[in-house]
Amino acid sequence: MPHVLAPKPVLAVAPIFFNVDASVGNQGANSNAGDILLVQFLLKLTGKLAVRPDARAKMLATPQTGKIDATTIENIRFFQQSLKEAGRPVTVDGRMSSAKGYFFSGTPYTIVHLNAIVRTGFLKQWPRLQDIPECPPTLRPILASIL
C-alpha cells in the first residue's frame, strides 16, 4: 500500500513524499493495486502540468485502474526519459521502485522526482492529493488514511 516517507536530512523539494511498498512497472512486483494506482495518478497529474502538447496528451492518457499495463509502463519510461533529457539524474527502466530515502547509489529514486513535480504543481493541495477532483475514488481513502 502507498505510504508517506520523510527521510532525514530533509530535501526542500520533497520534505515528505508518497511512496510505494512494492515496485511498479517494468519487471516490478506489481503486487499492490494501491501502489499501482498511486503511480498512475501521479503520472496523470504530471500530464496536467506538462507544457509540451505531446507530453501532456501522453501522460493524461495514463489509465487509473490500479492494474499494470503497457501504457503505464510506457508512461513511467517516458517520464524518466523526459527527466534525463532535462539533465536530471535518473535511471530509465520503466519502473518505480520503493524508495528507502531520496537516493539509490547517488541517483534520486524516480518516485522522488515524481512527487517533487506534483508537489510544485499542486502546492495548494499538497499533500492532500485526495482533495484533487481527479483523484480516483478508490485512492482517496488510502491517501487520507496515510496522512
N, C-alpha and C positions, 0 to 999 in steps of 0.2 A: 504494500500500500504506500502511497505517497506519504512523505513526512517532510518536516522542516529541518534544515541543518543550519547551525550558527557556528561556523568554525572560528577558532581563535588563532592568531590575531585576526581581527575583522578587516575585510577589504570593503572600502566605501561603496564600490559598485554593487555589492551583494552582501550586505551585513548578515542577512538570512536569505535562504533560498529553498525553494521547493525541490525535493529530491525524490528519486525512485528507490525502492527497495531492491529491485532486480532490473538488470539491463533490458533495454527496449530497442528493438530494431534488428539490423543485420547480425545474425549469429548471436542474438541476445537471448536471455532466458524467456522473455515474452510471456511470463507466467502469471502476471497480475493485471487484470483489466483496469484497475485504478491507476497503476503506473503508466500503462499504455495511453489511457485517456488523458492523463495529465500532460504527457508529451505531446499528444495530438492537439490538445487545447493550447498549449504554449506555442506550438508551431503556428497554429492558426492565428493567434494574437500577433505574432511577428508579421504575418501577412497583412494585417490591418495597418502596420507601421511601415511597410515596405514602400520605398519611393519608386523603384522601377516597376512599371506595369506588369512585366513578365514574372518578376519575383512575387509581386502582390497576388496575381492570379494563381500561381503555383501553390503558394503557402495557404491561401484561403481555401484551396481545394482539399486540404488535409481533412480526411474523414474524422468524425467524432464518435467512434464506435466502441473503443476500448479493446478492439481486436487488431492485431498486427496485420498489415497488408503491404503490398508492393508500393503503394502511394506514400504511406507513412515512412517507409524505409527510404524511398527516393527523396522525400522532403527533408528527412534528417540529413542525408548526404548533401542535398542542395544547400541547406542551412550551413553545414560545416564548410562546404566549398566556398560559399559566399564570405564566410569569416576569413578563410585562408586568402582569398582574393583581396580582401580589405587589409591584409597584412597582420592579422591576428593569429597567434599560435593556436593550432587546433589539429587534431587527428581526424582525417576524413575517412571514416569507416562505416558510416550509416548506422551507428549505434550510439545510444545514450546510456552510459554506464552509471551505476550508483556511485555518487561522489563520497569520498572519505574525508574530504576537505576541499580546498579550492583547486589543488593541482595534483596531477599524477605525473611523476618524473619531470617536473618543471613546466608541464603543459596544462592549462586550465581544462577542467572537465567541460564537455560540451553543454551539460545541463547548467553549469555556472554561467556560461556565455548566454544561454537561452533566457535564464532568469534575469540577468543583468539588463538585457534588451527589453524584456517585458516590463521590468520594474521602471526603467527610464520612460518607456512609452505610456505606461498606465500608472503614473506616480500617484494620482488622486485615489485610485482604487487599491494600490499595493499596500499590504499583502492580501487584502480581502478580495482575491480574484473571483470568489463565488458571487460577488456583487456585480460583476460584469454580465450584462444581459445574455451574451452569447455562451456563457458557461454552461456546459452540458448538465442537465438536471441531476444525473447520477453522480456527477463530480462535486456538485455544490455541497452536500452534507459532508463529504470526505474532507474538502478544503476547510470548511467551517470547524470541523472537529479537531484539526491538527494545529489550529492557531492558538 
